[in-house]
């Protein structure tokens, strides 16, 4: 009886399936697939609208945040040009014409050299057979990028302004968008870009300042002496201790990242330490050793830019130096460039287009390094250079 019951049950299921198939039509199948496609289309349109609204807000904020700074820079460049033209020699007039031409080329805030909107194509290669819950490809996302004007060492001209320093063979300084903090004699002076003194304070005791950097996270200048790091508030010119060296350790140079600062020690087989900062308290929250040199090497300078750190490394055994670019989160080497000149103090700064500028103090040479670690150009300078910045 059980077998007979199972047989009749199977026959019933087969008949139901047969009736279902007989009632299927191409139109019914197409309708179901079209409904799936319509759902994906609606989802995509909604995602694109959300991305558009988000990026439109970012563009508006970007323009508001950068336009005033751009306008100030252009006005400053024009004012400098006006003052230089008042008593220029014929040779200088020709150079000023070239400068004027460059200013005119970059006078439009939305020029491709200044602001670029990168867009990608929407990947429409999907079918109704794909997983309806699969995330859409992110290639339609827009990115707003601010580009600096391209630096060309071949067009390096005479100094537009010169500030006379007192009582120093060399000095340290750093700059932000509006001011430069410069060690001048026994004073730390804050200058505008016309070299007018805005504020000043006494330098830090009798200590030799080894480095000065601008920390965007805290909106403060960092000042390095051999055994301590200080922060300086440009609004009040007040100085406070940020990090003191342990035991007999001595520091040589530092650099600031988006959320930390790096310190290199003044010794062979030197270490680089990273100190994470709290944006709310300005205090150090974490510290880690991220690099240790070999016994014959030391760090002469370092500079951070967009996730990478450039290091000027001297080797006393081979009596040479090299420039290395490393990824900061794992310190893997991106490229390494050897220089066939003896090691000595070197200025280092980042340029636009992920390029770098290296200045040798004792040999008066300036090197422009391309983004892939090649010497793009070299120029001899008429004086010794210790610090360079953009």
N, C-alpha and C positions, 0 to 999 in steps of 0.2 A: 504493500500500500504506500509505503514511504517513497519507493522509487517512482511509482505512478504519480504521486503528488509532485515530486521534484520535476518530472517530465512536463507536467501540465504548467508548472510555474515558469519553466524555461520557455515553453512555447508562447506563453502569455507575454513574456518580456521581449521575445523576438518579434511578435506581432506589433507590440507598441513601438519598437524601434523601426520596424518596416513602415508603419503609418507615419512616424516622424520624418523618415527620409523622403517618403512620397510627398509630404507637405512642404519640404524644403524647395526653394526656388533660387535661382541666381540673384534675384533682387533682394531676397531676405539675407543671403550671405553678404552681399555687397553693402547692405544697409548696416549690418553689424560692424563690418570693417570700417565703413565710412564714419560711424559713430566714434570708433576708437581714434581714427585720424583727426576728427573734429575736436575730440578731447585734448589730444596732443597739441593741436594747433592753438586751441584756447590757452592751454597751459604755457606754451611758448610765448604767445603774445603777452600774457600776464607777466611772465618773467622778464621779457624785453622791456615792458613798460616800467617795471620796478627798477630794472637796471638804468633805464633812461632817467627816471626821477632821481635816483641816487647820484648818478654822475652829473646831472644838471646842477644839483645842489653843490657837489664838489667843485664844479667849474665856477659857480658864482662865488663860493668861498675863496677859491684859489685866486681869482682876479682881485677880490677885495683885499686879500692879505698881501698880494705882491705888487699891485699897481702903484701904491704910494712909494714903496721902496724903489721901484723901477723909475718913477718920475723924479725922485730925489737924486738918483745916480746920474740920470741924463742931465739934470740941471747942474749938478756938480761938475760933470765933464765939460759942459758948455761954458761954465764960469771959469774953469781952469784954462780952457782954450782962449777965452777972451783976455785973461790976464797975461798969458804967455805971448799973445799976439801983439801986445802993446809995445814991447821992446825986443822983438825977435830979429835975428839976423836973416839975410836972404835964404840961407840954407835951412834955418829953422822954420821959415815961412812955408817952404815946400813940405816939410814934415807935418806942419800944422794943417796944411791942406789935406794931406792923407788922413790925418786924424779926423778932420771935419767930415771927410767922405765916409769914414767908418761910422761916425756918429749918425750921419744921415741914413746910412743903410740899416742901422739898428734903431731908428726912431719910432718904428711902429711896434707897439706892445704885442701885437698879434703876428709879427713877422715870424717866419718858420724858424729863424735862428734863436728866437726868444721863447716862444710858447709853441708846444707841439701837442696835438691831440692824436694819440695812437689808437686806431680802431682795427678790429679783426673781423673777418667774415663770419657770419652766422653759419654754423655747420648744419645744413638741412638734410644730411644723409641719414634719415631715419625712416623706418617702415612701420606699418601698423602691426607687424609681427614682433616688434621689439617690446621689451618689458616696459609697461606703461609707467612704472615707478622709477625707471632709470633716470639719473640726473642729466639735464641737458649739458652739452659741451660748453665750457666757459669762454669759448673763443670770441664771443660777441662783446665781452666786457671792454669798456673803454678805459684808457689810462691817460691822465693828464700829467705832462712832464714839463718842468722848467729847465731850459738849457742855458748854460752860460755861453757867452760869446767865445768862439774858438780862439785859443791862444796860438800865436805864431811867433816863435823866437826870432825868426828872420826879420820881423818888423819891430823888434825891440828898439825903442828910441831913447833919447836922452831923458833924464829925470824931469818930470813936469814940475815937481816941487822937491826941495831939499830942506831937511831939518838938521841944523847943527847941534851935535851932541857934545856934552861937556865931560871931560875927564875920564873918558872910557876908550879903550882900544876897540872894544866891541860891546854891543848892548843887545838886550832881548826885547821883543815886543810881540803883540798879538792884536788882531783886529776883529771886530764884528761888523754889522752892516752900517753902523753910523760912527763908530769911534775906534781909535787905536790906543792901546795902553802901552806906553813906552817908558823904559827905564832911562832916565836922563839925569846924569850926575847922582845926587843924593835923593832924587825925587822919582816917584812913580807918577807920571803925568798922563792924563786922559786928553787926547787931542781929537778934534774933528778932522775931516779930510782936507781942510784948508790949512792944517797944522796950527790951528788956534787952540790954546790951552783951555780946556773946558773945566777940568778939576785936577787937583794934585794932592798927593800925600807923601809923607816921608817913606823912603824905601825901607825894606825890612832889615833893621839893624845894620851891621857891617857885612852881612852875608852876600856872597856873589849869587846873583840870580842866574839860574841855569836854563830856565825855560819859562815861557808864559803862553797860555792857551786860553781860548774862549770856550766855555762850556754852555752849549745851547740849552741843555736840560735844566740847569739851574739859573741860566742867564747871569752868569758870573765869570770873571776871569780867574783862572787858576795860575798861581805863581809857585814855581819850584826852586827851592834852594837845595843844597846837597843832602840835607837830612829832614826836610819837611815840605809838605804841600799846603799852600794857603789858598783860600778863596777870597776874592775881592769884589765887593758890590759896587758897580759903577755909579749907582745913584747916590750912595753915601760915602764911597771910598773907604768903607770899613773893611778890615781884614780879619779873618778868623782862621784858626788852624783846622785843617781837614785831615791830614795824615802825617804822622811822625815816623821816621825810620826807627827800626829796631837795632839795638846794640850799636855796632860801628858801621852799619850799612850806609851807603851813599847813593843818592839818586843822580841820574844824568839827564834824562829827558822824559817827557810825558806827552800823551795825546788823549783827546776826548772822543768818545763814541756817543751814540744816541742816549745810552743809559748808564754809562760807566766811564772810567778813565784808566789809561794804561801807564805804568811806570816801568822804566828800564833802569837797571842798576849800573853804577859807574865802576865796573870791574870786568876782568876777563872771565869767561864762562858765565856771562851775565844772565840774569833772569828777567823776564817781563811778567809783571803781575797785572791782573785786571781787578779793579775795584768797582763793584756795582753800587749805584747811588739811588737813594730814595728821592723822587721828585718833590715830595711833600716836606720832608725834614731836611734834605740836603746832606744826610749822613750816609756813611758807607754801610751797606747791608750785607755784602758778601765780598770775599777776596779769594782769588785763585791764581796760581802760577800757570801761565799759558804757554811759555816757551823758556827753554834753557839753552844757551849757546854752548858750543864746544870750548875746550880749555884755551884755545888760541884766538877766540873771537869775542867781540863785544858789540853792543848796539851804540852807534853814534847818533842816530836820530830815528824817529818813527813818526808816522802820520796815518790817520785813519780816514777812510772814505767809503761810505755805502757798503758796509759789510766786509771790507778788505783793509788790511793794514800793510803799509809799505815800510820796510826796514832798511836803514843804511847800516851794513854790517862790515866791520873792519877785521882783518885777519893779520895778526902780528907775525905769524910764521912766514906767510907768503908776501907780506907787506903790500897788501892790496885791499880794495874794498869792493863790495857788490851791493846792488839794490835788489831786494826780494819783495814780491807781493804775495801775501798770504791771506787765506780765508780766515776770518777771525774766530769763527765758532769751532774750528778744528785745527787751525794753524797749518793747514796743508798749503804747499807752495803752488801758486798759480804760474809764476815765472821767476827767473833769476837772471840778473844781468851783471856781469863782471866788468869792472873798470880797471884799465891797466895804468893807473896812477896811484902813488902811495896814499895810504889812508891819512886823513887829517879831518878837522871839523867840517861838516857838510850841512848846508841848508837844504831843506826838503819841503816841498809843498805840492798839494794836489792842484790839477788844472781841470778845465772842462774836458769833455769827451773821454773821461777816465785816463787822462794822461798825467804825467808827473814832471816836476821841475827839480833838478838837483844842482846845487851851487857848491863848488869847492872853495874853501877859504884861502888856502895857501897857493892855489894855482890859478885863481881868478877865472875859472871856467864855469859856464852854465850849460847844462844838458837838458834838452827836452826829450822826455821818454814817452814813447807811444803806448797805447793801451795794451799792446801785446808784448811789452818789455824790450823794445828795440830803441836804439838811439836815433831819434828823429832829426835832431839838429844839435849843433854845438856852437857856442859863441864865447869869445873871451871878453871879460868885463874889465873896465879900466881900474877897478878898485876891488879890495877884498870883500867878500860877501859872507856873512855869518847866518843871517836869518832871512828867509824869503817867505812871502805869504800872498794869497790872493784875496 
